[in-house]
Amino acid sequence: MIKLEVCCYSVDCALTAERAGADRIELCASQSEGGLTPSYGSLLLARERLSIPVHPIVRPRAGDFCYGAVDFAVMKSDISLMRDMGFAGVVVGMLDEEGHIDLRRMQEIVSLSGDMAVTFHRAFDMCQNPMTALAQLTDLGIARILTSGQQQNAELGLPLLRDLQQASQGPVIMAGAGVRLSNLHKFVDIGIRELHSSSGHTVPSTMRYRKAGVTMCADNEFDEFSHYCVDGEMVEAMKNALALVDPMAQSA
């Protein structure tokens, strides 16, 4: 079965995705920064309320994936917490100054993760040599690699995604970034078995009173009276479409 992982920026959205048929949740905070480590409260509620696998992201700050000693210590503390809370997996990625996989630190992460599945996230799309990185991550025992094929979106990255899918002897190659209902068949056609999508939309605030001239954001153009949410109908539509194009499902 082709799996659909939904990127969720709140537990509320994760519950919506689960009801709509998502196979797994990547739980994050801060959609505007590309996903950061969720809060302890979010982690706790996710463990209490969700029955499908939840893989929190471990990313202590926005920006690049080359971390200093303090950031790395924070990441290890977060991973230990998630492991002890019983999460099915974690999503993490680290590069060195030259754009290669930070092997020493990733070895520590894998060891620290215990029985949790480790997904190497789109830091992969910023590395120098994807095939070398694939071999290194295979040796580390990484469960899956989330990638757009080193392009701005996964549809543009289809050639590399195909090569990675054919070459991988270990990690699942999971396509993500711009994966949607209109193009998911293209990933299935090249043999991809896991897809990652935010399946989201922006919804307006329920507030009627709106204070003029005051903002909490450094970006004055940012609309604070709207927020990003998972679209349950879109998740359901994508799952239904996958059932139609999945060759394994059709042969069952």
Phi, psi and chi 1 to 4 in degrees:
 res  aa     phi    psi   chi1   chi2   chi3   chi4
   1 MET       -  134.4 -177.5 -177.8   75.2      -
   2 ILE   -75.0  129.2  -60.6  173.5      -      -
   3 LYS   -97.9  144.1  -68.3 -175.1  178.0 -179.4
   4 LEU  -114.6  113.0  176.5   63.5      -      -
   5 GLU   -95.6  132.8  176.7 -179.2  -84.0      -
   6 VAL  -111.4  127.8  178.3      -      -      -
   7 CYS   -81.1  121.1  179.2      -      -      -
   8 CYS  -124.0  137.2  -62.1      -      -      -
   9 TYR  -104.5   13.1  -64.9   94.8      -      -
  10 SER  -162.2  160.5   70.6      -      -      -
  11 VAL   -67.4  -36.1  177.6      -      -      -
  12 ASP   -57.4  -45.1 -166.7   28.0      -      -
  13 CYS   -65.9  -36.5  -76.5      -      -      -
  14 ALA   -63.3  -39.5      -      -      -      -
  15 LEU   -63.9  -39.9  -69.9  165.6      -      -
  16 THR   -61.9  -45.0  -63.3      -      -      -
  17 ALA   -63.7  -40.5      -      -      -      -
  18 GLU   -63.1  -46.0  179.7 -179.8   60.3      -
  19 ARG   -61.0  -30.7  -72.3 -168.1  -65.2  -91.7
  20 ALA   -84.1   -5.8      -      -      -      -
  21 GLY   110.2    9.6      -      -      -      -
  22 ALA   -57.8  146.4      -      -      -      -
  23 ASP   -88.2  -27.1  -62.8  -64.5      -      -
  24 ARG  -158.0  153.4 -176.3  171.8   60.0 -120.6
  25 ILE  -115.6  131.7  -59.1  -63.1      -      -
  26 GLU   -97.4  113.7 -178.5 -164.6   48.4      -
  27 LEU   -96.5  126.1 -174.2   62.8      -      -
  28 CYS  -135.7  171.6  -50.2      -      -      -
  29 ALA  -120.1  162.5      -      -      -      -
  30 SER    62.2   75.2 -167.7      -      -      -
  31 GLN   -61.0  -36.0 -178.0  -99.7  -16.1      -
  32 SER   -66.6  -20.0   63.2      -      -      -
  33 GLU  -105.7   12.3  -63.7 -177.1  -71.6      -
  34 GLY    84.2    8.5      -      -      -      -
  35 GLY   102.2  117.0      -      -      -      -
  36 LEU  -125.5  168.8  -59.2  179.5      -      -
  37 THR   -56.8  127.9  -52.6      -      -      -
  38 PRO   -70.2  159.7   22.2  -30.0      -      -
  39 SER   -70.7  163.1   69.7      -      -      -
  40 TYR   -60.3  -40.2  173.7   71.9      -      -
  41 GLY   -60.7  -41.1      -      -      -      -
  42 SER   -65.6  -41.8  -66.0      -      -      -
  43 LEU   -61.9  -44.4  -66.5  171.3      -      -
  44 LEU   -63.1  -46.1 -169.2   62.9      -      -
  45 LEU   -68.3  -35.8 -158.1   62.2      -      -
  46 ALA   -61.8  -41.8      -      -      -      -
  47 ARG   -65.5  -33.5  -71.3  -66.5  -64.8  136.2
  48 GLU   -78.4  -35.9  -68.2  175.5   -6.6      -
  49 ARG  -103.2  -23.8  -61.2  -76.1 -174.8   88.9
  50 LEU  -102.6  140.4  -69.4  156.1      -      -
  51 SER  -105.5  -20.1   58.0      -      -      -
  52 ILE   -83.8  162.1   60.6  175.1      -      -
  53 PRO   -59.9  137.3  -24.2   34.1      -      -
  54 VAL  -120.3  126.5  176.7      -      -      -
  55 HIS  -117.1  101.1  -67.2 -169.9      -      -
  56 PRO   -71.9  147.5  -13.7   28.4      -      -
  57 ILE   -80.7  145.7 -165.3  170.4      -      -
  58 VAL  -118.7   96.8  178.6      -      -      -
  59 ARG  -145.8  106.4 -172.7  178.2  176.2 -143.4
  60 PRO   -76.7  -16.0   28.8  -35.5      -      -
  61 ARG  -156.7  164.6   58.5  163.0  173.9   77.7
  62 ALA   -78.0  173.7      -      -      -      -
  63 GLY    99.7 -149.8      -      -      -      -
  64 ASP   -75.4 -176.7   62.0   42.6      -      -
  65 PHE  -115.7   22.8  -56.1  105.1      -      -
  66 CYS  -103.7  108.3 -176.6      -      -      -
  67 TYR  -106.6  145.3  -63.6  110.3      -      -
  68 GLY   -81.5  180.0      -      -      -      -
  69 ALA   -63.2  -40.0      -      -      -      -
  70 VAL   -69.3  -44.5  173.6      -      -      -
  71 ASP   -58.0  -42.7  -77.8  -23.9      -      -
  72 PHE   -65.5  -38.5 -175.5   48.6      -      -
  73 ALA   -63.3  -39.8      -      -      -      -
  74 VAL   -62.2  -44.5  169.8      -      -      -
  75 MET   -61.3  -42.7  -64.6  170.2   77.1      -
  76 LYS   -65.3  -37.3  -70.7 -168.0  -68.8 -176.5
  77 SER   -65.2  -42.1  -66.3      -      -      -
  78 ASP   -64.6  -41.7  -74.8  -28.2      -      -
  79 ILE   -65.7  -40.8  -72.7  170.2      -      -
  80 SER   -60.4  -41.8  -64.1      -      -      -
  81 LEU   -62.5  -47.6  173.0   66.6      -      -
  82 MET   -63.6  -39.4  -66.7  166.2 -173.6      -
  83 ARG   -61.5  -47.0  178.9 -161.2   64.1 -150.0
  84 ASP   -69.3  -24.7  -66.7  -14.4      -      -
  85 MET   -79.7  -12.2  -67.4  178.4   76.4      -
  86 GLY    90.8   24.5      -      -      -      -
  87 PHE   -69.2  150.1  -79.5   95.4      -      -
  88 ALA   -72.9  -27.3      -      -      -      -
  89 GLY  -167.1  172.5      -      -      -      -
  90 VAL  -133.7  158.6  -69.2      -      -      -
  91 VAL  -121.7  120.9 -178.0      -      -      -
  92 VAL  -154.8  160.2   63.7      -      -      -
  93 GLY  -166.2  139.7      -      -      -      -
  94 MET  -140.9  137.7  -76.1  176.2  -76.6      -
  95 LEU  -121.3  157.6  -56.4  176.3      -      -
  96 ASP   -91.7 -175.3   64.3   19.4      -      -
  97 GLU   -64.4  -23.2  -68.1   87.4  -13.9      -
  98 GLU   -96.3    6.8  -58.9  -56.3  -38.2      -
  99 GLY    82.2   20.7      -      -      -      -
 100 HIS  -102.6  162.6  -56.8  -62.0      -      -
 101 ILE   -58.7  132.3  -55.6  -62.2      -      -
 102 ASP   -78.6   86.9 -170.5  -25.9      -      -
 103 LEU   -64.1  -43.6  -72.5  173.3      -      -
 104 ARG   -61.0  -46.0  179.9 -177.0   62.6   81.5
 105 ARG   -73.0  -36.1  -74.9  177.9  166.4  172.8
 106 MET   -66.3  -33.3  -77.2  -56.0  -57.2      -
 107 GLN   -61.2  -41.0  -74.5  171.0  -18.3      -
 108 GLU   -62.9  -42.2  -73.3 -169.3   56.4      -
 109 ILE   -63.2  -46.2  -68.1  -60.1      -      -
 110 VAL   -61.0  -44.6  170.6      -      -      -
 111 SER   -62.9  -43.1  177.0      -      -      -
 112 LEU   -68.0  -27.4 -166.5   62.0      -      -
 113 SER   -72.6  -16.8  -62.6      -      -      -
 114 GLY    61.0 -123.8      -      -      -      -
 115 ASP   -84.2   -3.0  -67.8  -25.9      -      -
 116 MET   -70.7  139.8  -68.7 -169.0  -63.6      -
 117 ALA   -73.1  134.2      -      -      -      -
 118 VAL  -105.2  120.2  178.1      -      -      -
 119 THR   -99.5  128.4  -63.2      -      -      -
 120 PHE   -88.9  118.0 -165.1   91.7      -      -
 121 HIS   -82.5 -162.0   59.8   42.6      -      -
 122 ARG   -71.8    7.5  -70.6 -168.6   62.2 -146.3
 123 ALA   -55.1  -27.3      -      -      -      -
 124 PHE   -55.7  -35.4 -175.8   88.3      -      -
 125 ASP   -74.6   -7.3  -67.5  -36.6      -      -
 126 MET  -107.0    2.3  -52.2  -63.5  -75.1      -
 127 CYS   -83.6  160.1   74.2      -      -      -
 128 GLN   -69.3  -48.8  -90.5 -153.1   46.6      -
 129 ASN  -127.7  103.1 -171.6  -44.7      -      -
 130 PRO   -64.4  -34.7   21.7  -32.7      -      -
 131 MET   -72.2  -38.3  -71.7  -56.4  175.7      -
 132 THR   -63.3  -43.0  -62.1      -      -      -
 133 ALA   -62.1  -39.9      -      -      -      -
 134 LEU   -60.2  -45.0  171.8   61.3      -      -
 135 ALA   -63.4  -41.1      -      -      -      -
 136 GLN   -66.5  -42.9  -68.1  172.6  -29.7      -
 137 LEU   -69.1  -31.2  -66.1  172.3      -      -
 138 THR   -63.4  -46.2  -59.6      -      -      -
 139 ASP   -63.1  -31.5  -70.0  -18.1      -      -
 140 LEU   -75.6  -15.2  -74.5  171.4      -      -
 141 GLY    84.0   25.8      -      -      -      -
 142 ILE   -65.1  137.4  -63.3  -61.8      -      -
 143 ALA   -74.9  -40.2      -      -      -      -
 144 ARG  -155.9  161.2   63.9 -178.2   49.2   78.9
 145 ILE  -123.3  122.5  -61.6  169.5      -      -
 146 LEU   -91.4  120.5  170.6   60.9      -      -
 147 THR  -150.4  150.1  173.7      -      -      -
 148 SER   -99.6   12.7   63.6      -      -      -
 149 GLY    72.3   30.7      -      -      -      -
 150 GLN    59.3   30.2  -65.2 -152.9  -36.0      -
 151 GLN  -123.2  171.2  -62.5  -64.9  -35.5      -
 152 GLN   -62.5  -31.1 -171.4   62.6   25.0      -
 153 ASN  -141.0  160.0   64.8   68.4      -      -
 154 ALA   -69.3  -26.3      -      -      -      -
 155 GLU   -65.9  -40.0 -170.0  166.3   -5.5      -
 156 LEU   -67.3  -27.2  -68.1  173.8      -      -
 157 GLY   -89.5   11.5      -      -      -      -
 158 LEU   -55.0  -40.6  -82.5  164.7      -      -
 159 PRO   -60.0  -45.7  -27.7   37.3      -      -
 160 LEU   -70.5  -37.8  179.2   55.9      -      -
 161 LEU   -57.9  -40.9  -74.8  168.9      -      -
 162 ARG   -62.5  -44.8  180.0 -172.5  -66.7  107.9
 163 ASP   -64.5  -41.4  -68.1  -15.4      -      -
 164 LEU   -65.1  -42.6  -68.6  167.2      -      -
 165 GLN   -60.7  -42.2  173.9   66.9   23.3      -
 166 GLN   -72.2  -30.6  -67.7  174.4  -10.3      -
 167 ALA   -88.2  -24.0      -      -      -      -
 168 SER   -66.9  126.9 -178.4      -      -      -
 169 GLN  -107.0   10.8  -61.9  -62.6  -49.7      -
 170 GLY  -155.0  -78.6      -      -      -      -
 171 PRO   -61.8  140.2  -21.6   33.1      -      -
 172 VAL   -68.5  134.0  172.0      -      -      -
 173 ILE   -92.6  112.6  -56.9  -57.7      -      -
 174 MET  -109.2  118.7  178.7  166.3   60.1      -
 175 ALA   -79.5  133.7      -      -      -      -
 176 GLY  -151.0  158.0      -      -      -      -
 177 ALA    95.3  100.1      -      -      -      -
 178 GLY    78.2   18.5      -      -      -      -
 179 VAL   -82.1  122.0  173.6      -      -      -
 180 ARG  -144.5  176.5   52.2  178.9   60.7   91.1
 181 LEU   -56.9  -37.4 -178.8   62.9      -      -
 182 SER   -74.7  -17.0   60.7      -      -      -
 183 ASN  -127.3    1.8   63.4   13.0      -      -
 184 LEU   -60.4  -29.4   57.2   79.3      -      -
 185 HIS   -63.0  -26.5   63.8  -77.2      -      -
 186 LYS   -66.9  -33.4  -63.6 -178.0  179.8 -179.3
 187 PHE   -77.2  -37.5  -54.3  103.2      -      -
 188 VAL   -63.2  -38.1  176.7      -      -      -
 189 ASP   -62.4  -27.3  -72.1  -14.3      -      -
 190 ILE   -97.9    8.9   62.6  169.0      -      -
 191 GLY    95.8    5.8      -      -      -      -
 192 ILE   -66.6  133.0  -63.3  -68.2      -      -
 193 ARG  -111.0   -5.5  -55.6  -62.5  -60.3  169.7
 194 GLU  -137.7  134.1  -65.0 -164.5    8.3      -
 195 LEU  -122.9  146.5  -61.2  173.6      -      -
 196 HIS  -123.4  125.5  172.1   97.8      -      -
 197 SER  -146.1  145.9  176.4      -      -      -
 198 SER   -81.1  -25.4   59.4      -      -      -
 199 SER    43.8   44.9  -58.2      -      -      -
 200 GLY  -118.1  174.2      -      -      -      -
 201 HIS  -154.3  163.8   58.6  170.4      -      -
 202 THR   -92.7  131.9  -58.7      -      -      -
 203 VAL  -117.9  146.0  -61.7      -      -      -
 204 PRO   -74.8  154.3   26.3  -33.4      -      -
 205 SER   -64.1  150.6  169.4      -      -      -
 206 THR   -85.5   -3.5   56.7      -      -      -
 207 MET   -70.1  135.4  -69.5 -169.6   66.8      -
 208 ARG   -92.2  -37.8  -69.0 -174.7  -65.7  -87.1
 209 TYR   -84.5  129.6  174.3   74.3      -      -
 210 ARG  -134.3  112.7  -56.3 -170.0  176.1 -169.5
 211 LYS   -69.7  120.7 -179.2   69.6  175.0  178.9
 212 ALA   -82.5  144.6      -      -      -      -
 213 GLY    82.3    3.6      -      -      -      -
 214 VAL  -126.6  132.3  179.0      -      -      -
 215 THR  -136.2  149.7  179.4      -      -      -
 216 MET   -97.0   -0.6  -61.5  -67.7  112.4      -
 217 CYS  -116.5  142.5 -177.4      -      -      -
 218 ALA   -68.0  -25.2      -      -      -      -
 219 ASP   -86.4  107.4 -179.1    0.5      -      -
 220 ASN   -67.8  -16.2  -68.2  -30.8      -      -
 221 GLU   -88.1   -8.3  -59.9  -58.8  -44.3      -
 222 PHE   -72.0  133.0 -177.1   74.8      -      -
 223 ASP   -87.5  103.5 -179.5    9.4      -      -
 224 GLU   -80.1   -5.6  -67.9  176.2  -47.0      -
 225 PHE  -105.1   41.9  -68.7   97.5      -      -
 226 SER  -158.5  160.0   65.7      -      -      -
 227 HIS  -151.9  160.5   59.4  -80.3      -      -
 228 TYR   -88.9  132.6 -168.4   79.7      -      -
 229 CYS  -136.2  153.1  -74.5      -      -      -
 230 VAL   -70.1  137.7  165.1      -      -      -
 231 ASP   -95.6  103.1 -175.6  -20.9      -      -
 232 GLY   -59.9  -37.9      -      -      -      -
 233 GLU   -64.5  -35.1  -67.4 -177.6   -3.3      -
 234 MET   -70.4  -40.8 -179.8   56.4   65.4      -
 235 VAL   -58.9  -45.8  173.8      -      -      -
 236 GLU   -62.8  -40.9 -175.4  175.2    5.1      -
 237 ALA   -65.1  -39.4      -      -      -      -
 238 MET   -66.6  -41.1  -69.0 -178.4   73.4      -
 239 LYS   -63.3  -41.4  -78.0  -66.0  -64.3  179.7
 240 ASN   -64.3  -40.1  -70.8  -21.7      -      -
 241 ALA   -66.3  -38.9      -      -      -      -
 242 LEU   -63.9  -36.4  -74.4  173.4      -      -
 243 ALA   -63.2  -30.5      -      -      -      -
 244 LEU   -79.4  -29.8  -68.0  174.9      -      -
 245 VAL  -103.3   -4.1  -61.1      -      -      -
 246 ASP   -78.0  111.6 -174.9   -9.0      -      -
 247 PRO   -63.7  -30.3   20.9  -31.2      -      -
 248 MET   -70.9  -38.6  -66.9 -177.2   66.0      -
 249 ALA   -66.2  -37.3      -      -      -      -
 250 GLN   -70.4  -29.5  -68.1  173.4    5.8      -
 251 SER   -86.6   -9.5   62.0      -      -      -
 252 ALA   -73.3      -      -      -      -      -
